[in-house]
């Protein structure tokens, strides 16, 4: 099974420690693509032009400068780098040992810089969003779309793809025709803040329940153990199922 998460805009980095070693990350086949994005990102520098390309206000220029030190800053598990509403609700650190092991296998964060990482991958805080048109690379969603299909399809195996991503990150990969019948988007009506919170709770519940669902209706039954849900069949061939989840 595969549970897809978006990264957070806010990120945390531990103040001391060894730098990241990309050779230890999940999905090693993405190494060249990752290096291309990182090189292009650092070529922007940390001036006003870089801030404009990245869509960062002048008040956050310090976060842009961090992009120039990706190889030197201390590495931190992705589960701690990504912060904010969804990750607070997910709260991986408080899971019991069995649920944490499932989280390490099932959860994947789709990243504008790294393509895809798992919670234990030790990365560095950065400033880059999937909606950026990065000089030398192009629109990042389109760039990653060409690289993510093989590794994420393999990661899903025979299980369900539970899609908790935002629209910008969902554009970076869509399951192919063989996998699409096992693809479900988690939709939460209401404000963005509550939608993020609820998706984090859903991802947590899936890891705690421990059922490696092989069909979307079975996954919906698992989520219904903790939430009020409504499952909608795909609107057309190749489209995802949609699971409406009421915020608690």
N, C-alpha and C positions, 0 to 999 in steps of 0.2 A: 504494500500500500504506500501511497505517496500523499503527503499533506503539504501543499504549496503555500508559503507565506510571503508577503511583501516585506522588504526591509523597512526600517523606520527612518524618518528624516533625522531625528535626533539619535546620536550615537555616543557611546562612552568608551574610553580607552584607559586601561590601567596605567599608572604613572611610571612603573618600572618593569623591567623584564626583557627577555630576548625578543628580537624582531620576528616577524612572520617568516615562515618557511613555506612558500607556495607548493613545494614538492610534497608536503604532507596533507594537502587539502583533498577533500573528496572530489570526484570527477576530474581526474588528472588529464583526461583528454581535452579539457578546456584551457590547458596551460598556455598555448600560443595565443589564443584569443584574449585571455586575461592580460598577457603581457602587452599585447597591442593596445588594448584600452588604457592600461596604466601608463604606457609610454606617451600616448596622445594626451592623456589627462595632465601629466606632469609638464608636457610641452606648452600647455596653456600658461604656465606660471601662476603667480598669485596676485596679479594686478587687477585693475578695473575691467580689462577685457575678459579675463578669466571669470570674474564675478558675473559679468553680463552673460557670457555663454552658459554658465552653470545656473543662472537665475537666482543668484545669491545677493542679498542686499549688502551695501557697504558695511553695515554693522556686523556682518558675519564673515568678513574677509579673513579672520583668523582661521576659520574652518577650511577656507580655500587653501591657505598656506600649509595646512596639514597634509594636503595631497602631495606636496613636494617631498615628504619625509616618510612615505609608505614603507620604505625598506629599512628605516632606522627606528621608528616608533615601536614601543612594546606591543607584542601580539597578545590578543585577548580572545577567548572563545566567542564565536559569533553569538551564542546565546546571551552573552553579557554586553557585547558591542551594541546590539540592537535593543533600543529602549522604547519607552512610550506606551501608549494605551494598550495596544494589542499584546505587547510583550509583558506588560504588567499583569494582564489577565491570564496569559499563558503560564507565567511564573514557574518556569522549568525547575528552578532550584528547589522548590517545595514538593515536587513529585516524589513518590516513593521510588525505590531502586528499579523495580520492574518497569514502571511507567517511563522513567528516564531513559532506560535502554531502548524502549520502543520509540521514544521521541528522537533519539539519535539516529534510528534507522528510518523513521517515517517522515520526519520534518525536513523540509528543504526550503531555504530562503533564496528567492530569485533576486539577484543583485545586478545593478547597472555596472558595477566594477568587476565583479567576480563571476558573473553568469549565474552560478548556483553554488551554494555552500550548505553544509550541515551544521547543526548547533555546536558541535565540538571543534569545528575547524577554527584554528587560531588566526584571526585576521586583525586588521587595524582599522580604526575609525577613519572615514573618508567623507568627502562631499561630492556626490554625483548621483543624479536621478535618471531614471529610465527615459524620461521625456526629452533628455538633452540630445541635440544634434552636435556630436563631438567632432571637431575638425580632425581630418585624417581617418576617421572611422565612419561618420555619418550618424543617422538616427539610431540610437542604441537599441531600441526594441527590434528594429529590423536586422541589426547586426547580430544580436544574440539569437534571433529566431533561426538563423542558419546553423547555429552551433549547439543548441540545447536539445534538439529533438532526440538524438540518439541516447545521450546519457539519461535524460529524464524518462524516456520510454523504458529504458532498461531498469531504472530505479523503481518504476511503478510495478514491474513484474506482472503478475496475474491479478493484482489488487486494484482497488478503486483509486482514482485521482481526486482528492478532496481539495478544491481550489478556493483558498481564502485570500487570493491576491486582489489588489486594487486594479482598476482598469489599465493603468499605464504598464504595470508589470505583467498583467495577463496577456498583453500584446506581444510579449517577448517569446511566448511559446503556447501553441495550441496542440493538444494531443491529436495524433493522426487518426485516420479512419478506423484502424483496428482497435485503438484505445478509447476513442471517443464514447462508445457505449458505456464505458466505466468512468466517465468524467462527470463530476458534479460541482457546480459553483455554489458556494454558500452565500446567500443573499440575506441581508438584514435590513428590513425597512426602517427608515428613520434617519436621524442625524449621523453624520460621519463618525463622531466620537463614539457613539453607542455601537455603531456597526463594527468598528475596530475592536472594541471591548468584547463584543459578543463573538466575533470570529476567534479571538484569542481563547475565550472560554470553550468554544467548540473544539478547537485544536487540542486543548488540554483534556477535555472529556474523551476524545477519541483515543488519546494515548493512555488514559486511565482505564477505559473500558477494555482495551486490549484485544479487540476483535479485528482481525485482518480481513476486512470485508472484501468479498469477491464480486459483489454487485451493488449498484447504487441503492436499490430498495433496502438491502440489508444494512448499508451504511446509514440510511435514513432512520431505520429502526434503532440503531445504536444511538444516534443523536437524540432521537425522541425519548430516550431514557432520562434525559435531563432538560430538554427544551420542548416547547410547542413548535412543531414543524409542519410544513406543507411541501410535498414533493411534486414538482412539475416535470413531465416528460420532455425530452428534447423537442424544440420547435421545428427542427428539420434534421436531416441526416448530417452527422458530423458536428452538430451543436451539442452543448452540454445539457445534462439534466440541471435543474435549478432547485435548490433546497432553501426555501424561505424559513428562516429561524427567527422566532420572536425574542426580542431582547428581554433578559430577566428583569 
